[in-house]
Amino acid sequence: MSIKPTVALVLPIKIAQQMFTEGEMTLLKVHAEVVGPIMPEDPGFGAAVREAQVVLGGWGTPKFDDALLKQFPELRLLAYSAGSVKTTVTDSFYERGLKVTTSASANAVPVAEFTVAMMQALLKQVFWLAPAFARGGRGAIMDRMSHVRELSNLEVGLVGASRIGHEVVRLLKSYASLHVKMYDPYLSDEQAKEMGVSLSTLEEVCACEVVSIHAPNIPETRHMFNARTLALLPDHGILINTSRGALIDEQALVDEVMRRPLYVLLDVTDPEPPASDSKLRTLENVILTPHIAGAMNQARLEMGKLAIEEAIRFLVGQPLRYEVTKDMLATQA
């Protein structure tokens, strides 16, 4: 009888319970001995993970630096059940020839759905009409009513042809008479054509009635939305950020929103949450949500399922579907 390889769940037990169903774990155990969930501070950690060829990680998984890697002499794969692996893998990880996969593709769906829903809500002025109507009846809402629009016959600008950006484009195809412009310096004309979008400059995207950000937080994107680019947004334009807060110069955004009518939804800020005295908390036309666009409950199980599928593919010798190479980190979230 052949000895099964070992898969270690290295993440907090509460996170593991959110990510992996009993059924998915049963399937994994057909192919491997499973240990954990266990963390480095737990008694017996080193002995438990010494034979692990695969680690199932996620939110809360520690960084695989030299010290942690020494406890995993047999490690070959980290199947990450969350999104960005940047806070978890290191140069040493890649130098050992190890592989890592991400479940970001499963997270793209809820983020994209949230994004399109917020486009609708902001265009319909829901966040302002609902409380005004509750307080004072129809007379209190007439000014806002004049700015209500539909997600139709508009230009929508997207920044970042990421997994989420692709999914937003797919969802928008069901809406009538939308012209979608995409800014991404790594997107070719042919790829844009395949997506069904117009490859555009950042300035052209910022001039759209609706703008949504789906780019990674890398040095090149920090404060890409600044005083110059924010000034290009049209009056009564909509700006949505579900990516990373650092992509927006928040002081410049505050200044612009105080200057003229813009409608902004920020699911992410820099820092996160905003400082207690941040003007973002008090501006009427800025809606703050607590980083809820991504997987929260049901969708987390989809992310966990994808990570387990990748682990099984690796164990049975099939190619990985969602590997993240070292070179990819420079342009990914």
LOSESE-996541 format. One record per residue (C-alpha): x, y, z. Coordinates in steps of 0.05 Angstrom, whole numbers, plus 5000, padded with zeros to 4 digits. Layout:
N
{pt {X, Y, Z}}
...
***
This chain:
333
{pt {5000, 5000, 5000}}
{pt {5028, 5067, 4979}}
{pt {5034, 5121, 5033}}
{pt {4992, 5182, 5019}}
{pt {5026, 5250, 5016}}
{pt {5011, 5300, 5071}}
{pt {4971, 5364, 5064}}
{pt {4975, 5414, 5121}}
{pt {4922, 5467, 5135}}
{pt {4963, 5526, 5159}}
{pt {4913, 5580, 5176}}
{pt {4870, 5598, 5236}}
{pt {4816, 5546, 5251}}
{pt {4760, 5598, 5246}}
{pt {4783, 5617, 5176}}
{pt {4788, 5543, 5156}}
{pt {4717, 5533, 5179}}
{pt {4694, 5590, 5134}}
{pt {4733, 5565, 5073}}
{pt {4727, 5489, 5071}}
{pt {4666, 5445, 5074}}
{pt {4666, 5376, 5104}}
{pt {4651, 5348, 5035}}
{pt {4710, 5382, 5003}}
{pt {4756, 5359, 5059}}
{pt {4731, 5287, 5051}}
{pt {4749, 5290, 4977}}
{pt {4818, 5317, 4994}}
{pt {4829, 5260, 5043}}
{pt {4821, 5210, 4987}}
{pt {4887, 5235, 4960}}
{pt {4925, 5257, 5022}}
{pt {4934, 5253, 5096}}
{pt {4908, 5320, 5123}}
{pt {4935, 5354, 5186}}
{pt {4911, 5418, 5218}}
{pt {4886, 5470, 5218}}
{pt {4949, 5488, 5255}}
{pt {4991, 5551, 5264}}
{pt {5065, 5560, 5282}}
{pt {5049, 5580, 5353}}
{pt {5010, 5515, 5366}}
{pt {5045, 5459, 5404}}
{pt {5074, 5406, 5359}}
{pt {5071, 5449, 5297}}
{pt {5140, 5429, 5270}}
{pt {5127, 5355, 5277}}
{pt {5058, 5360, 5247}}
{pt {5080, 5395, 5183}}
{pt {5149, 5364, 5173}}
{pt {5124, 5316, 5119}}
{pt {5075, 5364, 5086}}
{pt {5083, 5369, 5011}}
{pt {5024, 5415, 5003}}
{pt {4999, 5471, 5048}}
{pt {4928, 5498, 5045}}
{pt {4932, 5570, 5066}}
{pt {4890, 5633, 5066}}
{pt {4875, 5693, 5108}}
{pt {4918, 5689, 5170}}
{pt {4971, 5643, 5140}}
{pt {5040, 5668, 5163}}
{pt {5093, 5692, 5114}}
{pt {5136, 5636, 5086}}
{pt {5203, 5667, 5104}}
{pt {5268, 5628, 5116}}
{pt {5250, 5611, 5188}}
{pt {5182, 5582, 5169}}
{pt {5208, 5546, 5107}}
{pt {5258, 5508, 5150}}
{pt {5199, 5473, 5182}}
{pt {5174, 5449, 5114}}
{pt {5231, 5409, 5083}}
{pt {5183, 5370, 5038}}
{pt {5139, 5429, 5016}}
{pt {5124, 5435, 4942}}
{pt {5059, 5474, 4937}}
{pt {5020, 5528, 4974}}
{pt {4947, 5527, 4952}}
{pt {4923, 5594, 4976}}
{pt {4848, 5599, 4989}}
{pt {4848, 5675, 4991}}
{pt {4868, 5727, 4938}}
{pt {4935, 5762, 4937}}
{pt {4994, 5720, 4957}}
{pt {5041, 5779, 4964}}
{pt {5039, 5779, 5040}}
{pt {5052, 5704, 5044}}
{pt {5106, 5685, 4994}}
{pt {5177, 5710, 4994}}
{pt {5238, 5708, 4948}}
{pt {5263, 5649, 4989}}
{pt {5198, 5613, 4974}}
{pt {5208, 5619, 4899}}
{pt {5283, 5606, 4903}}
{pt {5267, 5537, 4931}}
{pt {5227, 5522, 4868}}
{pt {5161, 5521, 4905}}
{pt {5094, 5535, 4871}}
{pt {5035, 5576, 4896}}
{pt {4964, 5582, 4870}}
{pt {4911, 5633, 4887}}
{pt {4835, 5631, 4893}}
{pt {4828, 5702, 4869}}
{pt {4787, 5679, 4809}}
{pt {4732, 5655, 4856}}
{pt {4735, 5722, 4893}}
{pt {4727, 5761, 4828}}
{pt {4654, 5742, 4820}}
{pt {4627, 5774, 4884}}
{pt {4670, 5836, 4875}}
{pt {4645, 5846, 4804}}
{pt {4573, 5834, 4825}}
{pt {4580, 5885, 4882}}
{pt {4612, 5935, 4834}}
{pt {4556, 5932, 4783}}
{pt {4504, 5934, 4839}}
{pt {4537, 5998, 4866}}
{pt {4537, 6028, 4796}}
{pt {4462, 6018, 4795}}
{pt {4452, 6044, 4866}}
{pt {4494, 6107, 4855}}
{pt {4462, 6123, 4788}}
{pt {4394, 6115, 4821}}
{pt {4416, 6159, 4879}}
{pt {4393, 6105, 4927}}
{pt {4440, 6124, 4984}}
{pt {4412, 6195, 4986}}
{pt {4340, 6186, 4964}}
{pt {4322, 6131, 5014}}
{pt {4339, 6171, 5078}}
{pt {4312, 6236, 5050}}
{pt {4246, 6203, 5031}}
{pt {4241, 6170, 5100}}
{pt {4250, 6238, 5133}}
{pt {4207, 6283, 5091}}
{pt {4166, 6250, 5038}}
{pt {4170, 6264, 4964}}
{pt {4180, 6339, 4969}}
{pt {4248, 6328, 5002}}
{pt {4276, 6288, 4945}}
{pt {4259, 6327, 4882}}
{pt {4329, 6355, 4872}}
{pt {4361, 6287, 4878}}
{pt {4308, 6256, 4833}}
{pt {4331, 6301, 4776}}
{pt {4398, 6266, 4776}}
{pt {4372, 6194, 4775}}
{pt {4400, 6154, 4716}}
{pt {4401, 6082, 4692}}
{pt {4459, 6039, 4672}}
{pt {4444, 6050, 4599}}
{pt {4468, 6095, 4543}}
{pt {4529, 6113, 4584}}
{pt {4604, 6108, 4580}}
{pt {4633, 6064, 4634}}
{pt {4708, 6069, 4647}}
{pt {4745, 6011, 4680}}
{pt {4817, 6014, 4705}}
{pt {4851, 5947, 4705}}
{pt {4837, 5886, 4662}}
{pt {4845, 5841, 4723}}
{pt {4804, 5780, 4739}}
{pt {4753, 5826, 4770}}
{pt {4757, 5874, 4711}}
{pt {4742, 5817, 4663}}
{pt {4683, 5795, 4706}}
{pt {4655, 5866, 4709}}
{pt {4658, 5870, 4633}}
{pt {4622, 5804, 4628}}
{pt {4566, 5828, 4673}}
{pt {4560, 5895, 4637}}
{pt {4547, 5860, 4571}}
{pt {4476, 5846, 4593}}
{pt {4461, 5921, 4597}}
{pt {4436, 5960, 4538}}
{pt {4476, 6011, 4500}}
{pt {4537, 6015, 4544}}
{pt {4605, 6036, 4517}}
{pt {4659, 6006, 4561}}
{pt {4728, 6037, 4560}}
{pt {4787, 6001, 4592}}
{pt {4854, 6028, 4615}}
{pt {4908, 5977, 4628}}
{pt {4979, 5987, 4602}}
{pt {4988, 5911, 4597}}
{pt {4926, 5900, 4555}}
{pt {4937, 5893, 4480}}
{pt {4890, 5917, 4426}}
{pt {4874, 5845, 4408}}
{pt {4858, 5827, 4480}}
{pt {4813, 5889, 4488}}
{pt {4776, 5869, 4425}}
{pt {4765, 5799, 4452}}
{pt {4738, 5830, 4517}}
{pt {4692, 5876, 4478}}
{pt {4720, 5940, 4507}}
{pt {4754, 6001, 4478}}
{pt {4827, 6005, 4498}}
{pt {4834, 6076, 4525}}
{pt {4881, 6122, 4562}}
{pt {4871, 6136, 4636}}
{pt {4848, 6206, 4618}}
{pt {4795, 6178, 4570}}
{pt {4770, 6130, 4624}}
{pt {4766, 6186, 4676}}
{pt {4721, 6225, 4629}}
{pt {4667, 6171, 4632}}
{pt {4603, 6180, 4671}}
{pt {4618, 6118, 4712}}
{pt {4690, 6099, 4732}}
{pt {4709, 6036, 4771}}
{pt {4778, 6016, 4795}}
{pt {4804, 5944, 4791}}
{pt {4879, 5953, 4788}}
{pt {4933, 5925, 4835}}
{pt {4969, 5966, 4888}}
{pt {5038, 5972, 4858}}
{pt {5086, 6032, 4856}}
{pt {5061, 6051, 4786}}
{pt {4988, 6056, 4809}}
{pt {4996, 6092, 4875}}
{pt {4954, 6157, 4873}}
{pt {4939, 6146, 4799}}
{pt {4874, 6182, 4817}}
{pt {4901, 6249, 4838}}
{pt {4883, 6323, 4831}}
{pt {4896, 6320, 4756}}
{pt {4859, 6256, 4739}}
{pt {4801, 6268, 4788}}
{pt {4788, 6335, 4755}}
{pt {4772, 6298, 4691}}
{pt {4711, 6264, 4721}}
{pt {4648, 6297, 4694}}
{pt {4600, 6333, 4740}}
{pt {4552, 6282, 4772}}
{pt {4602, 6228, 4753}}
{pt {4609, 6164, 4793}}
{pt {4674, 6136, 4821}}
{pt {4677, 6066, 4853}}
{pt {4739, 6036, 4885}}
{pt {4738, 5962, 4907}}
{pt {4812, 5953, 4894}}
{pt {4861, 5985, 4942}}
{pt {4856, 6052, 4977}}
{pt {4926, 6074, 4958}}
{pt {4906, 6082, 4885}}
{pt {4869, 6146, 4904}}
{pt {4900, 6209, 4933}}
{pt {4846, 6217, 4985}}
{pt {4860, 6290, 5000}}
{pt {4854, 6306, 4926}}
{pt {4788, 6267, 4926}}
{pt {4761, 6305, 4986}}
{pt {4779, 6371, 4952}}
{pt {4745, 6350, 4887}}
{pt {4681, 6325, 4920}}
{pt {4676, 6389, 4961}}
{pt {4684, 6430, 4898}}
{pt {4630, 6400, 4854}}
{pt {4577, 6344, 4850}}
{pt {4609, 6275, 4846}}
{pt {4584, 6210, 4875}}
{pt {4637, 6164, 4905}}
{pt {4635, 6095, 4936}}
{pt {4698, 6070, 4971}}
{pt {4700, 5998, 4995}}
{pt {4774, 6008, 5009}}
{pt {4813, 6067, 5037}}
{pt {4884, 6085, 5057}}
{pt {4890, 6073, 5115}}
{pt {4834, 6023, 5125}}
{pt {4790, 6041, 5160}}
{pt {4796, 6116, 5150}}
{pt {4824, 6157, 5207}}
{pt {4770, 6178, 5257}}
{pt {4778, 6251, 5235}}
{pt {4779, 6236, 5160}}
{pt {4734, 6281, 5120}}
{pt {4715, 6220, 5079}}
{pt {4671, 6201, 5138}}
{pt {4630, 6265, 5135}}
{pt {4623, 6283, 5061}}
{pt {4551, 6274, 5039}}
{pt {4568, 6247, 4970}}
{pt {4620, 6196, 4994}}
{pt {4594, 6127, 5013}}
{pt {4641, 6084, 5054}}
{pt {4632, 6008, 5059}}
{pt {4676, 5964, 5103}}
{pt {4714, 5924, 5051}}
{pt {4655, 5878, 5037}}
{pt {4658, 5873, 4961}}
{pt {4697, 5808, 4963}}
{pt {4679, 5740, 4989}}
{pt {4646, 5744, 5057}}
{pt {4605, 5680, 5070}}
{pt {4580, 5635, 5014}}
{pt {4633, 5659, 4965}}
{pt {4688, 5640, 5013}}
{pt {4668, 5567, 5006}}
{pt {4678, 5575, 4931}}
{pt {4748, 5601, 4943}}
{pt {4763, 5543, 4990}}
{pt {4737, 5494, 4939}}
{pt {4782, 5522, 4886}}
{pt {4843, 5516, 4931}}
{pt {4827, 5444, 4946}}
{pt {4817, 5429, 4872}}
{pt {4886, 5459, 4858}}
{pt {4917, 5417, 4913}}
{pt {4885, 5353, 4885}}
{pt {4907, 5371, 4814}}
{pt {4978, 5378, 4840}}
{pt {4976, 5313, 4879}}
{pt {4951, 5273, 4819}}
{pt {5001, 5304, 4771}}
{pt {4954, 5350, 4732}}
{pt {4974, 5421, 4713}}
{pt {4955, 5477, 4759}}
{pt {4902, 5526, 4735}}
{pt {4917, 5587, 4778}}
{pt {4992, 5587, 4792}}
{pt {5024, 5654, 4811}}
{pt {5096, 5658, 4787}}
{pt {5147, 5707, 4816}}
{pt {5144, 5748, 4752}}
{pt {5069, 5756, 4759}}
{pt {5074, 5789, 4827}}
{pt {5099, 5854, 4796}}
{pt {5033, 5867, 4761}}
{pt {4982, 5832, 4806}}
{pt {4946, 5852, 4869}}
***
